[in-house]
Amino acid sequence: MDEAFSAIFGLLMAMVFIWFILLKAIFIRLEKKHHEKYEEMGKPGLFWNNSMKTGFATLKFIGRREHKELNNPGLSKLCDFALLFFIVYLVLFFGLFFGVFNMEVPKSAT
């Protein structure tokens, strides 16, 4: 069980970095090709303009598939992949989270 926990935890850590790369690619495309939408979302960024407001705007943009309105196939593919990636991440995260609570506590050697 410890090996599975370590493997899933490591995978989740790697997925965080991939998520950052996906978001950065989405932000760059929005800023260059759909500047109005980018400004409407609050000019989100990974670090400099990363607030709850811009974070929710980004998740809403991806989750509600607002990118379809922009008629940009490249951006749509990227956002669709990001949505799928996010769902897989959440399933793994909560699977690990609830798996930890279902683990048996080893009896202490007394």
PyMOL CGO cylinders between C-alpha atoms (Angstrom):
from pymol import cmd
from pymol.cgo import CYLINDER

trace = [
    CYLINDER, 0.00, 0.00, 0.00, 2.87, 2.38, 0.75, 0.3, 1, 1, 1, 1, 1, 1,
    CYLINDER, 2.87, 2.38, 0.75, 4.23, 1.89, -2.77, 0.3, 1, 1, 1, 1, 1, 1,
    CYLINDER, 4.23, 1.89, -2.77, 0.86, 2.75, -4.32, 0.3, 1, 1, 1, 1, 1, 1,
    CYLINDER, 0.86, 2.75, -4.32, 0.55, 5.84, -2.11, 0.3, 1, 1, 1, 1, 1, 1,
    CYLINDER, 0.55, 5.84, -2.11, 4.05, 6.99, -3.07, 0.3, 1, 1, 1, 1, 1, 1,
    CYLINDER, 4.05, 6.99, -3.07, 3.43, 6.36, -6.76, 0.3, 1, 1, 1, 1, 1, 1,
    CYLINDER, 3.43, 6.36, -6.76, 0.12, 8.25, -6.82, 0.3, 1, 1, 1, 1, 1, 1,
    CYLINDER, 0.12, 8.25, -6.82, 1.56, 11.09, -4.75, 0.3, 1, 1, 1, 1, 1, 1,
    CYLINDER, 1.56, 11.09, -4.75, 4.51, 11.39, -7.14, 0.3, 1, 1, 1, 1, 1, 1,
    CYLINDER, 4.51, 11.39, -7.14, 2.19, 11.32, -10.13, 0.3, 1, 1, 1, 1, 1, 1,
    CYLINDER, 2.19, 11.32, -10.13, 0.06, 14.08, -8.61, 0.3, 1, 1, 1, 1, 1, 1,
    CYLINDER, 0.06, 14.08, -8.61, 3.14, 16.23, -8.02, 0.3, 1, 1, 1, 1, 1, 1,
    CYLINDER, 3.14, 16.23, -8.02, 4.20, 15.79, -11.66, 0.3, 1, 1, 1, 1, 1, 1,
    CYLINDER, 4.20, 15.79, -11.66, 0.67, 16.59, -12.79, 0.3, 1, 1, 1, 1, 1, 1,
    CYLINDER, 0.67, 16.59, -12.79, 0.79, 19.93, -10.96, 0.3, 1, 1, 1, 1, 1, 1,
    CYLINDER, 0.79, 19.93, -10.96, 3.75, 21.01, -13.10, 0.3, 1, 1, 1, 1, 1, 1,
    CYLINDER, 3.75, 21.01, -13.10, 2.01, 19.81, -16.27, 0.3, 1, 1, 1, 1, 1, 1,
    CYLINDER, 2.01, 19.81, -16.27, -1.10, 21.78, -15.20, 0.3, 1, 1, 1, 1, 1, 1,
    CYLINDER, -1.10, 21.78, -15.20, 1.02, 24.93, -14.90, 0.3, 1, 1, 1, 1, 1, 1,
    CYLINDER, 1.02, 24.93, -14.90, 2.38, 24.37, -18.41, 0.3, 1, 1, 1, 1, 1, 1,
    CYLINDER, 2.38, 24.37, -18.41, -1.17, 23.88, -19.77, 0.3, 1, 1, 1, 1, 1, 1,
    CYLINDER, -1.17, 23.88, -19.77, -2.40, 27.05, -18.09, 0.3, 1, 1, 1, 1, 1, 1,
    CYLINDER, -2.40, 27.05, -18.09, 0.56, 29.06, -19.33, 0.3, 1, 1, 1, 1, 1, 1,
    CYLINDER, 0.56, 29.06, -19.33, -0.12, 27.88, -22.90, 0.3, 1, 1, 1, 1, 1, 1,
    CYLINDER, -0.12, 27.88, -22.90, -3.80, 28.82, -22.56, 0.3, 1, 1, 1, 1, 1, 1,
    CYLINDER, -3.80, 28.82, -22.56, -2.94, 32.26, -21.17, 0.3, 1, 1, 1, 1, 1, 1,
    CYLINDER, -2.94, 32.26, -21.17, -0.46, 32.95, -23.97, 0.3, 1, 1, 1, 1, 1, 1,
    CYLINDER, -0.46, 32.95, -23.97, -3.00, 32.01, -26.66, 0.3, 1, 1, 1, 1, 1, 1,
    CYLINDER, -3.00, 32.01, -26.66, -5.71, 34.08, -25.02, 0.3, 1, 1, 1, 1, 1, 1,
    CYLINDER, -5.71, 34.08, -25.02, -3.46, 37.11, -24.64, 0.3, 1, 1, 1, 1, 1, 1,
    CYLINDER, -3.46, 37.11, -24.64, -2.22, 36.97, -28.24, 0.3, 1, 1, 1, 1, 1, 1,
    CYLINDER, -2.22, 36.97, -28.24, -5.34, 35.93, -30.16, 0.3, 1, 1, 1, 1, 1, 1,
    CYLINDER, -5.34, 35.93, -30.16, -8.29, 36.83, -27.90, 0.3, 1, 1, 1, 1, 1, 1,
    CYLINDER, -8.29, 36.83, -27.90, -7.13, 39.82, -25.94, 0.3, 1, 1, 1, 1, 1, 1,
    CYLINDER, -7.13, 39.82, -25.94, -10.67, 41.00, -25.08, 0.3, 1, 1, 1, 1, 1, 1,
    CYLINDER, -10.67, 41.00, -25.08, -11.52, 37.67, -23.43, 0.3, 1, 1, 1, 1, 1, 1,
    CYLINDER, -11.52, 37.67, -23.43, -8.15, 37.66, -21.67, 0.3, 1, 1, 1, 1, 1, 1,
    CYLINDER, -8.15, 37.66, -21.67, -8.85, 41.11, -20.23, 0.3, 1, 1, 1, 1, 1, 1,
    CYLINDER, -8.85, 41.11, -20.23, -12.41, 40.11, -19.33, 0.3, 1, 1, 1, 1, 1, 1,
    CYLINDER, -12.41, 40.11, -19.33, -10.97, 37.22, -17.29, 0.3, 1, 1, 1, 1, 1, 1,
    CYLINDER, -10.97, 37.22, -17.29, -8.76, 39.69, -15.40, 0.3, 1, 1, 1, 1, 1, 1,
    CYLINDER, -8.76, 39.69, -15.40, -5.51, 39.01, -17.31, 0.3, 1, 1, 1, 1, 1, 1,
    CYLINDER, -5.51, 39.01, -17.31, -4.78, 35.78, -15.44, 0.3, 1, 1, 1, 1, 1, 1,
    CYLINDER, -4.78, 35.78, -15.44, -1.23, 34.60, -14.92, 0.3, 1, 1, 1, 1, 1, 1,
    CYLINDER, -1.23, 34.60, -14.92, 0.57, 31.83, -13.12, 0.3, 1, 1, 1, 1, 1, 1,
    CYLINDER, 0.57, 31.83, -13.12, 2.23, 34.05, -10.54, 0.3, 1, 1, 1, 1, 1, 1,
    CYLINDER, 2.23, 34.05, -10.54, 1.92, 37.81, -11.04, 0.3, 1, 1, 1, 1, 1, 1,
    CYLINDER, 1.92, 37.81, -11.04, -1.83, 38.11, -11.45, 0.3, 1, 1, 1, 1, 1, 1,
    CYLINDER, -1.83, 38.11, -11.45, -2.94, 34.94, -9.74, 0.3, 1, 1, 1, 1, 1, 1,
    CYLINDER, -2.94, 34.94, -9.74, -5.88, 35.63, -7.47, 0.3, 1, 1, 1, 1, 1, 1,
    CYLINDER, -5.88, 35.63, -7.47, -9.05, 33.77, -6.55, 0.3, 1, 1, 1, 1, 1, 1,
    CYLINDER, -9.05, 33.77, -6.55, -10.94, 35.94, -9.03, 0.3, 1, 1, 1, 1, 1, 1,
    CYLINDER, -10.94, 35.94, -9.03, -8.68, 35.09, -11.99, 0.3, 1, 1, 1, 1, 1, 1,
    CYLINDER, -8.68, 35.09, -11.99, -8.40, 31.46, -10.87, 0.3, 1, 1, 1, 1, 1, 1,
    CYLINDER, -8.40, 31.46, -10.87, -12.18, 31.03, -10.84, 0.3, 1, 1, 1, 1, 1, 1,
    CYLINDER, -12.18, 31.03, -10.84, -12.46, 32.88, -14.15, 0.3, 1, 1, 1, 1, 1, 1,
    CYLINDER, -12.46, 32.88, -14.15, -9.96, 30.47, -15.68, 0.3, 1, 1, 1, 1, 1, 1,
    CYLINDER, -9.96, 30.47, -15.68, -11.69, 27.37, -14.30, 0.3, 1, 1, 1, 1, 1, 1,
    CYLINDER, -11.69, 27.37, -14.30, -15.04, 28.75, -15.47, 0.3, 1, 1, 1, 1, 1, 1,
    CYLINDER, -15.04, 28.75, -15.47, -13.60, 29.41, -18.93, 0.3, 1, 1, 1, 1, 1, 1,
    CYLINDER, -13.60, 29.41, -18.93, -12.29, 25.85, -19.17, 0.3, 1, 1, 1, 1, 1, 1,
    CYLINDER, -12.29, 25.85, -19.17, -15.14, 24.07, -17.35, 0.3, 1, 1, 1, 1, 1, 1,
    CYLINDER, -15.14, 24.07, -17.35, -18.03, 25.83, -19.08, 0.3, 1, 1, 1, 1, 1, 1,
    CYLINDER, -18.03, 25.83, -19.08, -16.17, 25.46, -22.38, 0.3, 1, 1, 1, 1, 1, 1,
    CYLINDER, -16.17, 25.46, -22.38, -16.40, 29.17, -23.11, 0.3, 1, 1, 1, 1, 1, 1,
    CYLINDER, -16.40, 29.17, -23.11, -13.47, 28.72, -25.48, 0.3, 1, 1, 1, 1, 1, 1,
    CYLINDER, -13.47, 28.72, -25.48, -15.84, 27.23, -28.07, 0.3, 1, 1, 1, 1, 1, 1,
    CYLINDER, -15.84, 27.23, -28.07, -17.30, 30.71, -28.63, 0.3, 1, 1, 1, 1, 1, 1,
    CYLINDER, -17.30, 30.71, -28.63, -13.89, 31.99, -29.76, 0.3, 1, 1, 1, 1, 1, 1,
    CYLINDER, -13.89, 31.99, -29.76, -13.74, 29.65, -32.80, 0.3, 1, 1, 1, 1, 1, 1,
    CYLINDER, -13.74, 29.65, -32.80, -10.09, 28.80, -32.25, 0.3, 1, 1, 1, 1, 1, 1,
    CYLINDER, -10.09, 28.80, -32.25, -9.56, 25.05, -32.80, 0.3, 1, 1, 1, 1, 1, 1,
    CYLINDER, -9.56, 25.05, -32.80, -6.08, 25.05, -31.26, 0.3, 1, 1, 1, 1, 1, 1,
    CYLINDER, -6.08, 25.05, -31.26, -7.26, 26.80, -28.11, 0.3, 1, 1, 1, 1, 1, 1,
    CYLINDER, -7.26, 26.80, -28.11, -10.31, 24.54, -27.91, 0.3, 1, 1, 1, 1, 1, 1,
    CYLINDER, -10.31, 24.54, -27.91, -8.19, 21.38, -28.12, 0.3, 1, 1, 1, 1, 1, 1,
    CYLINDER, -8.19, 21.38, -28.12, -5.86, 22.73, -25.45, 0.3, 1, 1, 1, 1, 1, 1,
    CYLINDER, -5.86, 22.73, -25.45, -8.76, 23.67, -23.15, 0.3, 1, 1, 1, 1, 1, 1,
    CYLINDER, -8.76, 23.67, -23.15, -10.56, 20.35, -23.71, 0.3, 1, 1, 1, 1, 1, 1,
    CYLINDER, -10.56, 20.35, -23.71, -7.37, 18.51, -22.80, 0.3, 1, 1, 1, 1, 1, 1,
    CYLINDER, -7.37, 18.51, -22.80, -6.92, 20.75, -19.73, 0.3, 1, 1, 1, 1, 1, 1,
    CYLINDER, -6.92, 20.75, -19.73, -10.48, 19.94, -18.62, 0.3, 1, 1, 1, 1, 1, 1,
    CYLINDER, -10.48, 19.94, -18.62, -9.91, 16.19, -18.99, 0.3, 1, 1, 1, 1, 1, 1,
    CYLINDER, -9.91, 16.19, -18.99, -6.54, 16.51, -17.25, 0.3, 1, 1, 1, 1, 1, 1,
    CYLINDER, -6.54, 16.51, -17.25, -8.14, 18.43, -14.36, 0.3, 1, 1, 1, 1, 1, 1,
    CYLINDER, -8.14, 18.43, -14.36, -10.86, 15.78, -13.94, 0.3, 1, 1, 1, 1, 1, 1,
    CYLINDER, -10.86, 15.78, -13.94, -8.28, 12.97, -13.88, 0.3, 1, 1, 1, 1, 1, 1,
    CYLINDER, -8.28, 12.97, -13.88, -6.24, 14.94, -11.34, 0.3, 1, 1, 1, 1, 1, 1,
    CYLINDER, -6.24, 14.94, -11.34, -9.26, 15.41, -9.08, 0.3, 1, 1, 1, 1, 1, 1,
    CYLINDER, -9.26, 15.41, -9.08, -10.17, 11.72, -9.25, 0.3, 1, 1, 1, 1, 1, 1,
    CYLINDER, -10.17, 11.72, -9.25, -6.61, 10.71, -8.34, 0.3, 1, 1, 1, 1, 1, 1,
    CYLINDER, -6.61, 10.71, -8.34, -6.36, 13.37, -5.63, 0.3, 1, 1, 1, 1, 1, 1,
    CYLINDER, -6.36, 13.37, -5.63, -9.60, 12.43, -3.91, 0.3, 1, 1, 1, 1, 1, 1,
    CYLINDER, -9.60, 12.43, -3.91, -8.87, 8.73, -4.39, 0.3, 1, 1, 1, 1, 1, 1,
    CYLINDER, -8.87, 8.73, -4.39, -5.58, 9.22, -2.57, 0.3, 1, 1, 1, 1, 1, 1,
    CYLINDER, -5.58, 9.22, -2.57, -7.21, 11.45, 0.04, 0.3, 1, 1, 1, 1, 1, 1,
    CYLINDER, -7.21, 11.45, 0.04, -9.96, 8.99, 0.90, 0.3, 1, 1, 1, 1, 1, 1,
    CYLINDER, -9.96, 8.99, 0.90, -7.58, 6.06, 0.57, 0.3, 1, 1, 1, 1, 1, 1,
    CYLINDER, -7.58, 6.06, 0.57, -5.44, 7.52, 3.36, 0.3, 1, 1, 1, 1, 1, 1,
    CYLINDER, -5.44, 7.52, 3.36, -8.45, 7.61, 5.68, 0.3, 1, 1, 1, 1, 1, 1,
    CYLINDER, -8.45, 7.61, 5.68, -9.30, 3.99, 4.89, 0.3, 1, 1, 1, 1, 1, 1,
    CYLINDER, -9.30, 3.99, 4.89, -5.82, 2.71, 5.66, 0.3, 1, 1, 1, 1, 1, 1,
    CYLINDER, -5.82, 2.71, 5.66, -5.40, 0.52, 8.69, 0.3, 1, 1, 1, 1, 1, 1,
    CYLINDER, -5.40, 0.52, 8.69, -3.29, 1.98, 11.43, 0.3, 1, 1, 1, 1, 1, 1,
    CYLINDER, -3.29, 1.98, 11.43, -0.52, -0.47, 12.28, 0.3, 1, 1, 1, 1, 1, 1,
    CYLINDER, -0.52, -0.47, 12.28, -0.56, -1.72, 15.84, 0.3, 1, 1, 1, 1, 1, 1,
    CYLINDER, -0.56, -1.72, 15.84, 2.35, -0.50, 17.84, 0.3, 1, 1, 1, 1, 1, 1,
    CYLINDER, 2.35, -0.50, 17.84, 4.84, -3.05, 19.05, 0.3, 1, 1, 1, 1, 1, 1,
    CYLINDER, 4.84, -3.05, 19.05, 4.48, -3.11, 22.79, 0.3, 1, 1, 1, 1, 1, 1,
]
cmd.load_cgo(trace, "trace")
